[in-house]
Amino acid sequence: MKNVVISFLICSLSLSSCGDDDDTSGNGGNSDLTKNVTVNTTAMFQTIDGFAASDCWTVNYIGKYWDVNQKESMARLLFSKEIKNGRPEGIGLSMWRFNLGAGTAEQGENSGIEDKSRRSECFLNADGTFDWMRQEGQQYFLDKAREYGCESFVMFSNSPPVYYTYNGKGYSARGSFSNLKEEHYTDFAGYMAEVAAYFKQNKNILFNYISPVNEPQYNWNEPSQEGSGWQNSEIKQLVTELDKALTGHDLDSKILITEAGDWEYLYQVKNGAGRSNQIDDFFSTGSGNYIGNLKHVAPLIGGHSYWTDGNWNTLSQVRIQLAAKASIYGLKIYQTEWSMLGDHFNDRAYPGHESSSYHDIALYMAQVMHHDLTTANVSSWSYWTSMDVSRWNHKNRFLLIELNPAGGAYGDISGSGTHQATKTLWVLGNYSLFVRPGYQRVDLRIGNPSNSFFGSAWLSPEKDRLTVVYTNLTTKSIEVKLDIEGMSKNYISKKKYTTSQTKDLKEEISDERDCIIDPESVTTIVYQF
């Protein structure tokens, strides 16, 4: 394992150190440039568990109030794996993130959260009874995910129920400490387990993972959404109670921690030791916050790709350190949330928020995904919101499906309107539709590597299908001359799926061994053996 880690770290370092080098090894007849690519299927890295998106926050309104044809169309875009007449119906998400709300929607304006589309319902009533009709819209899409064959589910909480918090709100006034009252740790843990048990027993939906805290490094004292800060010691206390509650309900769900606000909080002391350096703090047997011995705690750490994504060099260097620290404890890494948050993007390939197109934003996401998958070695990658309204010229920085309510972008989200798939949806689909759970990353080497053309390769569990995903940020078409090592037989078919300015996972079938990658595109090649 150590040799494998060293190998991919060296590969990442060599890529991060190179410039925008478009030197080629030849010139294809129908392309501007040529690249020699070697895939070695015997050099294997992490196994993929799933690609995901979350149902925060508008999904509850869409699923409850919008026209059934609109809802079904959105579900198809997110979950369908069907390809009909060369056109994918959707991106086949294999994992779905369900937000367990804190009850700010029931509070209405008294919640302090001005934007109602950022409030969330709660199954729990103040008297301790349950109302399972709550989160109706979210349940609609949860059911659709299961119907379309989504493989795994994550239930995540941004805040404890408002009945359990110090200030009776879904946002916090406790600074870096938890808003959960001391006497309600057992209650909150029991509530999460009770919800998981309900869905297993009544809807045959197993929440494979329960994520009890979200971005614990932030104080969440602004009433913009549900949230709470957490100390590592408080997370240990809650996880210990949740482990007991899951055992008590005879559930197989695992606990996913910690959804850190950015990767650096996982591997180093940052802004105070009390809620950073979380890999060491939770998985070192010598730590007072050790939880690695609990039955329901998976050897897994989760974090968000925010703030460490401003340029190619930062993407590389941060994720090298993350992978190295996680490998010490044998931990899987899940990237559980990313969108184009912030104004710190200074990569030479990105024109800036004001000038960017929807496709520019999707291409930048492809850079983040590439480094999370090949440098950090993540086993799961999740986008933030599956659907939302584009406001304040945000374009598709925070969404996969753009919503157009009846009253317009600034109108009531409850008013059924229309929707459209964006380039971020289709670029995510270049991975999610073709790199399925159980696929394992294998070594891919590009001659004259650069940060303008990069890729990754994935082998199916049966070793009969190879998926290669390329990103071409140049304005030139590139012919790929591929050499596949380690396979005892030749492939019998090859299909190419391209997302570019003019294509949305467009399928092309060719008998030729070499293939052309379009300019400014993300392209998936599927080889069937």
Legacy VTK file of the C-alpha trace (Angstrom):
# vtk DataFile Version 3.0
C-alpha trace
ASCII
DATASET POLYDATA
POINTS 529 float
0.000 0.000 0.000
2.829 2.395 0.850
4.461 1.871 -2.575
1.162 2.581 -4.309
0.721 5.832 -2.347
4.275 6.949 -3.158
3.695 6.144 -6.826
0.610 8.287 -7.224
2.122 11.122 -5.170
5.132 11.231 -7.506
2.814 11.231 -10.506
0.794 14.114 -9.032
3.935 16.102 -8.278
5.193 15.693 -11.828
1.903 16.987 -13.206
1.672 19.926 -10.829
5.158 21.099 -11.678
4.627 21.254 -15.412
3.425 24.272 -17.283
0.958 24.682 -20.111
3.067 22.415 -22.294
1.353 21.334 -25.478
4.372 19.652 -27.069
3.201 16.618 -28.983
4.595 13.338 -30.120
3.073 13.595 -33.555
0.274 15.145 -35.559
-2.930 13.257 -36.222
-4.598 13.619 -39.582
-7.855 15.053 -38.177
-6.491 16.732 -35.040
-4.255 19.631 -34.076
-2.161 17.715 -31.548
-1.306 14.143 -30.627
-0.785 12.648 -27.152
0.575 9.212 -26.311
-1.312 7.682 -23.379
-0.498 4.457 -21.533
-2.944 2.701 -19.219
-1.571 -0.066 -17.001
-4.483 -2.093 -15.667
-2.284 -3.991 -13.200
-1.331 -0.845 -11.250
-4.447 -0.287 -9.148
-5.509 2.412 -6.707
-8.774 3.254 -4.914
-12.184 1.713 -5.536
-15.133 3.996 -6.238
-18.141 3.827 -3.914
-20.258 6.426 -5.695
-20.847 9.836 -7.211
-23.479 11.975 -5.527
-25.352 15.231 -5.138
-27.475 16.576 -2.277
-31.153 17.484 -1.918
-30.487 20.766 -0.133
-32.602 22.817 -0.152
-35.016 23.446 -2.978
-35.723 19.757 -3.572
-38.329 19.767 -0.797
-40.311 22.492 -2.561
-39.873 21.014 -6.029
-40.894 17.536 -4.939
-43.933 18.812 -3.039
-45.336 21.584 -5.210
-44.067 21.323 -8.781
-45.752 19.690 -11.754
-45.242 15.934 -11.838
-43.799 16.011 -15.365
-41.172 18.542 -14.286
-40.304 16.490 -11.206
-40.037 13.261 -13.163
-37.842 14.886 -15.771
-35.443 16.146 -13.083
-35.336 12.738 -11.400
-34.518 11.170 -14.758
-31.668 13.642 -15.327
-30.164 12.849 -11.935
-30.629 9.097 -11.668
-31.314 7.408 -15.006
-28.578 5.139 -16.380
-30.365 4.572 -19.684
-28.772 5.531 -23.000
-31.365 5.594 -25.765
-30.466 6.148 -29.397
-27.021 7.316 -28.375
-28.354 9.900 -25.922
-28.028 9.439 -22.139
-31.250 10.200 -20.273
-29.350 11.286 -17.182
-26.107 10.970 -15.273
-26.905 7.860 -13.198
-25.932 9.136 -9.755
-24.951 6.133 -7.650
-25.206 7.935 -4.302
-27.783 10.433 -2.956
-27.435 12.784 -0.004
-30.585 13.370 2.062
-30.635 16.384 4.384
-32.181 15.651 7.772
-33.693 19.040 8.585
-33.739 20.797 11.957
-37.246 22.292 11.847
-36.614 25.871 10.710
-39.346 25.528 8.072
-41.946 24.916 10.784
-40.703 28.030 12.575
-41.168 30.117 9.451
-40.035 33.728 9.840
-39.358 33.077 13.534
-36.488 30.855 12.432
-34.507 33.994 11.597
-33.671 32.504 8.188
-35.072 35.036 5.748
-34.934 32.936 2.581
-37.587 30.240 2.982
-35.842 28.031 0.437
-32.982 27.701 2.957
-35.231 26.452 5.765
-35.690 22.732 6.376
-38.486 20.672 7.865
-38.074 18.189 10.714
-39.835 14.867 11.299
-39.793 15.525 15.038
-42.478 17.512 16.855
-41.905 19.525 20.013
-43.764 16.906 22.069
-41.474 14.119 20.870
-43.904 12.606 18.348
-43.090 12.158 14.661
-44.731 13.475 11.516
-43.515 11.306 8.636
-45.300 13.472 6.066
-42.653 16.131 6.589
-39.838 16.555 4.067
-42.377 15.282 1.540
-40.600 16.726 -1.473
-37.272 15.301 -0.390
-38.916 11.927 0.124
-40.230 12.086 -3.452
-36.709 12.340 -4.858
-35.378 9.810 -2.348
-37.965 7.337 -3.628
-37.062 8.185 -7.223
-33.392 7.589 -6.547
-34.208 4.119 -5.235
-36.537 3.381 -8.185
-33.808 4.294 -10.673
-31.356 1.984 -8.926
-29.215 4.418 -6.954
-26.843 2.208 -4.975
-26.279 4.057 -1.690
-27.704 6.823 0.476
-26.285 9.301 2.964
-28.379 11.060 5.597
-26.651 14.233 6.775
-27.507 16.816 9.404
-26.551 20.492 9.398
-28.073 21.211 12.816
-29.756 19.276 15.617
-33.553 19.732 15.819
-34.400 23.195 17.103
-35.993 21.632 20.199
-32.552 20.418 21.265
-30.484 23.577 20.682
-29.406 26.202 23.203
-31.030 29.089 21.356
-34.008 27.187 19.942
-32.799 27.997 16.433
-31.248 26.090 13.547
-28.286 28.463 13.471
-25.968 28.927 16.423
-25.000 31.553 18.974
-22.341 29.355 20.580
-19.336 30.254 18.440
-16.932 27.344 18.024
-18.957 25.129 20.381
-21.977 22.996 19.593
-25.470 24.439 19.702
-26.706 21.054 20.989
-27.647 21.153 24.675
-25.610 18.805 26.830
-28.691 16.896 27.986
-29.779 16.166 24.392
-26.791 14.297 22.938
-28.509 10.958 23.497
-31.810 12.359 22.185
-30.265 13.690 18.977
-28.433 10.420 18.344
-31.625 8.474 18.994
-33.534 10.732 16.614
-31.118 10.095 13.742
-31.291 6.347 14.337
-35.094 6.471 14.559
-35.334 8.193 11.162
-32.943 5.687 9.586
-34.962 2.807 11.043
-38.214 4.259 9.686
-36.919 4.450 6.129
-35.463 0.963 6.288
-38.663 -0.579 7.615
-41.223 1.436 5.633
-39.488 2.291 2.369
-36.778 -0.341 2.093
-34.166 2.411 1.954
-31.004 1.787 3.926
-28.977 4.848 4.752
-25.528 3.408 4.226
-24.014 6.389 6.018
-25.237 8.850 8.621
-23.331 12.120 8.815
-24.182 13.850 12.116
-22.213 17.104 11.701
-21.439 19.379 8.782
-18.511 21.794 8.423
-17.906 21.855 12.195
-15.084 24.396 11.829
-17.522 27.225 11.104
-19.577 28.960 13.774
-22.799 29.298 11.766
-23.892 32.343 13.762
-25.441 34.062 10.750
-29.098 33.132 10.090
-28.538 32.203 6.471
-29.102 28.456 6.843
-29.052 25.672 9.423
-25.670 24.978 10.997
-23.592 24.637 14.155
-19.933 24.668 15.113
-18.494 21.609 16.856
-15.375 20.858 18.852
-13.699 17.515 18.128
-14.485 16.436 21.675
-18.181 17.188 21.121
-18.162 15.235 17.866
-16.679 12.257 19.721
-19.442 12.503 22.328
-22.167 12.596 19.671
-20.629 9.810 17.574
-20.353 7.592 20.661
-24.068 8.091 21.372
-24.984 7.563 17.717
-22.999 4.316 17.642
-25.063 3.062 20.592
-28.339 4.190 18.999
-27.616 2.442 15.694
-26.758 -0.754 17.544
-29.963 -0.424 19.557
-32.021 -0.153 16.360
-30.168 -3.086 14.769
-29.016 -0.921 11.863
-26.015 -1.574 9.637
-25.545 2.120 8.834
-22.032 3.499 9.234
-21.147 6.893 10.668
-19.513 9.321 8.254
-17.354 12.035 9.790
-16.562 14.907 9.648
-17.580 16.747 6.488
-14.741 19.169 7.262
-15.076 22.690 5.874
-11.962 22.176 3.758
-9.311 19.478 3.349
-6.665 21.183 5.488
-8.749 20.797 8.655
-8.334 17.037 8.304
-4.543 16.782 8.267
-3.122 19.792 10.118
-3.778 22.124 13.019
-5.636 25.081 11.576
-7.415 27.892 13.415
-7.027 26.040 16.704
-6.518 22.392 17.580
-9.996 21.931 19.048
-11.661 21.332 15.710
-8.882 20.586 13.226
-6.218 17.904 12.636
-9.176 15.548 12.625
-7.597 12.457 11.077
-5.061 12.206 13.896
-7.541 13.268 16.544
-10.204 10.697 15.682
-8.137 7.764 14.423
-4.942 7.780 16.483
-5.282 5.286 19.336
-3.334 7.659 21.567
-5.827 10.495 21.150
-8.413 11.372 23.756
-10.937 11.709 20.928
-10.223 8.298 19.388
-13.360 6.718 17.875
-11.829 4.213 15.462
-12.850 1.309 17.675
-16.588 2.009 17.525
-18.686 -0.572 15.683
-20.417 1.848 13.321
-17.467 4.112 12.572
-16.109 3.210 9.148
-12.387 3.644 8.366
-13.398 6.704 6.436
-13.003 10.475 6.609
-15.063 13.040 4.729
-14.382 16.629 3.783
-15.264 19.390 1.356
-13.167 20.641 -1.544
-13.922 24.305 -0.862
-11.192 26.954 -0.469
-8.311 24.688 -1.538
-9.357 24.764 -5.187
-8.190 28.170 -6.442
-5.558 26.962 -8.906
-3.826 23.840 -10.178
-0.879 24.028 -7.782
-3.041 24.396 -4.663
-5.346 21.618 -5.852
-2.330 19.339 -6.156
-0.303 20.220 -3.070
-3.186 20.128 -0.571
-4.449 16.782 -1.839
-0.997 15.215 -1.778
-0.799 15.983 1.939
-4.348 14.752 2.557
-3.714 11.416 0.834
-0.465 10.901 2.712
-2.097 11.490 6.114
-5.130 9.286 5.380
-2.878 6.437 4.183
-1.186 6.301 7.610
-4.460 5.088 9.131
-5.736 3.168 6.104
-8.682 5.524 5.691
-10.898 5.947 2.687
-11.569 9.557 1.755
-14.960 10.888 0.647
-15.300 14.310 -0.976
-18.789 15.075 0.300
-19.482 18.583 -0.995
-18.191 20.956 -3.656
-19.483 23.851 -5.688
-17.719 26.940 -6.969
-17.920 28.844 -3.680
-15.878 32.007 -3.161
-13.927 34.485 -5.269
-10.424 33.052 -4.865
-10.137 31.325 -8.240
-6.993 32.522 -10.000
-6.161 29.588 -12.258
-4.900 30.712 -15.644
-7.490 28.506 -17.376
-10.479 30.207 -15.697
-11.680 33.598 -17.001
-13.291 34.677 -13.705
-16.883 34.587 -12.497
-18.087 37.617 -14.438
-16.703 36.482 -17.786
-17.204 32.751 -17.380
-19.723 30.743 -19.353
-21.690 27.815 -17.970
-19.198 25.583 -19.761
-16.168 27.372 -18.257
-17.549 26.626 -14.804
-18.076 22.957 -15.673
-14.537 22.670 -17.011
-13.205 24.084 -13.764
-15.185 21.489 -11.853
-13.447 18.871 -14.000
-10.068 20.075 -12.680
-11.273 19.757 -9.081
-12.711 16.311 -9.700
-9.508 15.158 -11.358
-7.333 16.143 -8.403
-9.756 14.825 -5.804
-9.877 11.492 -7.624
-6.260 11.072 -8.706
-4.277 13.085 -6.149
-6.394 12.825 -2.983
-7.490 9.328 -4.026
-11.113 9.870 -2.951
-13.533 6.942 -3.172
-16.632 9.094 -3.505
-17.253 12.550 -4.966
-20.332 14.671 -4.262
-21.653 17.892 -5.732
-23.425 20.366 -3.458
-26.921 21.152 -4.707
-28.570 18.987 -7.297
-30.933 21.822 -8.248
-31.399 25.485 -7.442
-32.334 28.865 -8.854
-29.572 30.856 -10.534
-29.514 34.260 -8.857
-27.102 37.183 -8.641
-25.303 36.059 -11.815
-24.142 32.843 -10.136
-24.922 30.867 -13.310
-24.260 27.174 -12.596
-21.631 27.621 -9.892
-23.903 26.049 -7.248
-26.243 23.746 -9.148
-26.569 20.886 -11.613
-30.144 21.620 -12.706
-31.251 25.230 -13.065
-34.761 25.982 -11.810
-37.055 28.636 -13.254
-40.037 29.050 -10.869
-43.301 30.468 -12.158
-42.501 33.844 -10.611
-38.960 33.979 -12.010
-35.562 33.484 -10.387
-36.442 35.769 -7.464
-40.006 34.536 -7.097
-41.593 31.922 -4.850
-39.771 28.598 -5.165
-43.121 26.829 -4.613
-44.486 28.071 -7.933
-44.102 25.252 -10.444
-42.064 26.336 -13.440
-39.458 24.859 -15.742
-35.920 23.531 -15.471
-32.867 22.929 -17.588
-29.805 20.713 -17.325
-26.522 22.606 -17.142
-22.988 21.771 -18.194
-22.038 20.898 -14.606
-24.617 18.117 -14.696
-23.235 16.638 -17.899
-19.565 16.932 -16.884
-20.344 15.167 -13.616
-22.067 12.575 -15.801
-18.828 11.956 -17.678
-17.770 10.260 -14.442
-20.947 9.190 -12.643
-22.616 7.446 -15.574
-19.586 5.378 -16.549
-17.429 4.973 -13.422
-19.723 2.833 -11.356
-19.446 1.589 -7.753
-16.768 -1.088 -7.584
-14.683 0.360 -10.411
-11.041 0.715 -9.475
-8.677 3.406 -10.654
-5.730 2.148 -12.662
-2.567 3.892 -13.715
-2.757 6.343 -16.618
0.302 8.112 -17.979
0.336 10.866 -20.597
3.441 11.673 -22.599
4.471 15.312 -22.060
1.871 15.790 -19.283
0.412 19.235 -18.726
-2.317 20.917 -16.726
-4.201 21.544 -19.980
-4.798 17.882 -20.821
-5.217 15.201 -18.178
-7.172 12.061 -17.484
-7.885 9.013 -15.346
-8.689 5.366 -16.060
-11.079 2.994 -14.281
-11.479 -0.777 -14.506
-14.739 -2.608 -13.793
-14.856 -5.276 -11.027
-15.214 -7.984 -13.686
-12.204 -6.498 -15.545
-14.200 -6.507 -18.775
-14.729 -2.756 -19.121
-12.237 0.105 -19.056
-13.447 3.692 -18.673
-11.065 6.546 -19.446
-12.010 10.166 -18.750
-10.032 12.973 -20.404
-10.247 16.728 -19.890
-8.930 18.926 -22.681
-8.701 22.575 -21.634
-6.913 23.638 -24.813
-8.576 25.209 -27.843
-7.127 22.440 -30.013
-8.382 18.960 -30.804
-6.098 16.200 -29.529
-5.609 12.750 -30.983
-5.004 10.143 -28.283
-2.846 7.177 -29.147
-3.628 4.698 -26.390
-1.557 1.726 -25.260
-3.343 -0.588 -22.823
-1.071 -2.779 -20.714
-2.098 -5.709 -18.531
-5.141 -6.908 -20.485
-4.950 -10.394 -21.996
-7.507 -9.685 -24.731
-8.504 -6.879 -27.063
-11.575 -4.766 -26.616
-14.592 -5.559 -28.794
-16.249 -2.140 -28.776
-15.414 1.463 -28.020
-17.839 4.290 -27.305
-17.019 7.955 -26.764
-19.148 10.440 -24.810
-18.266 14.123 -25.129
-19.377 17.161 -23.160
-18.303 20.409 -24.802
-19.773 23.798 -25.583
-22.003 22.148 -28.200
-22.340 18.573 -26.888
-23.965 17.046 -23.790
-22.530 13.542 -23.321
-22.903 12.980 -27.039
-22.234 9.369 -27.980
-19.937 8.411 -30.849
-18.967 4.864 -31.815
-15.731 4.116 -33.663
-13.733 1.049 -34.656
-10.486 3.000 -34.728
-8.082 2.422 -31.849
-7.069 6.068 -31.600
-9.622 8.769 -30.845
-9.989 12.533 -31.140
-10.703 14.600 -28.020
-12.588 17.800 -28.789
-11.236 21.195 -27.728
-12.404 22.437 -24.317
-14.201 19.220 -23.500
-14.547 16.421 -20.991
-14.647 13.118 -22.846
-15.274 9.582 -21.607
-14.130 6.548 -23.603
-15.658 3.181 -22.677
-13.810 0.069 -23.886
-15.714 -3.198 -23.676
-13.511 -6.338 -23.566
LINES 1 530
529 0 1 2 3 4 5 6 7 8 9 10 11 12 13 14 15 16 17 18 19 20 21 22 23 24 25 26 27 28 29 30 31 32 33 34 35 36 37 38 39 40 41 42 43 44 45 46 47 48 49 50 51 52 53 54 55 56 57 58 59 60 61 62 63 64 65 66 67 68 69 70 71 72 73 74 75 76 77 78 79 80 81 82 83 84 85 86 87 88 89 90 91 92 93 94 95 96 97 98 99 100 101 102 103 104 105 106 107 108 109 110 111 112 113 114 115 116 117 118 119 120 121 122 123 124 125 126 127 128 129 130 131 132 133 134 135 136 137 138 139 140 141 142 143 144 145 146 147 148 149 150 151 152 153 154 155 156 157 158 159 160 161 162 163 164 165 166 167 168 169 170 171 172 173 174 175 176 177 178 179 180 181 182 183 184 185 186 187 188 189 190 191 192 193 194 195 196 197 198 199 200 201 202 203 204 205 206 207 208 209 210 211 212 213 214 215 216 217 218 219 220 221 222 223 224 225 226 227 228 229 230 231 232 233 234 235 236 237 238 239 240 241 242 243 244 245 246 247 248 249 250 251 252 253 254 255 256 257 258 259 260 261 262 263 264 265 266 267 268 269 270 271 272 273 274 275 276 277 278 279 280 281 282 283 284 285 286 287 288 289 290 291 292 293 294 295 296 297 298 299 300 301 302 303 304 305 306 307 308 309 310 311 312 313 314 315 316 317 318 319 320 321 322 323 324 325 326 327 328 329 330 331 332 333 334 335 336 337 338 339 340 341 342 343 344 345 346 347 348 349 350 351 352 353 354 355 356 357 358 359 360 361 362 363 364 365 366 367 368 369 370 371 372 373 374 375 376 377 378 379 380 381 382 383 384 385 386 387 388 389 390 391 392 393 394 395 396 397 398 399 400 401 402 403 404 405 406 407 408 409 410 411 412 413 414 415 416 417 418 419 420 421 422 423 424 425 426 427 428 429 430 431 432 433 434 435 436 437 438 439 440 441 442 443 444 445 446 447 448 449 450 451 452 453 454 455 456 457 458 459 460 461 462 463 464 465 466 467 468 469 470 471 472 473 474 475 476 477 478 479 480 481 482 483 484 485 486 487 488 489 490 491 492 493 494 495 496 497 498 499 500 501 502 503 504 505 506 507 508 509 510 511 512 513 514 515 516 517 518 519 520 521 522 523 524 525 526 527 528
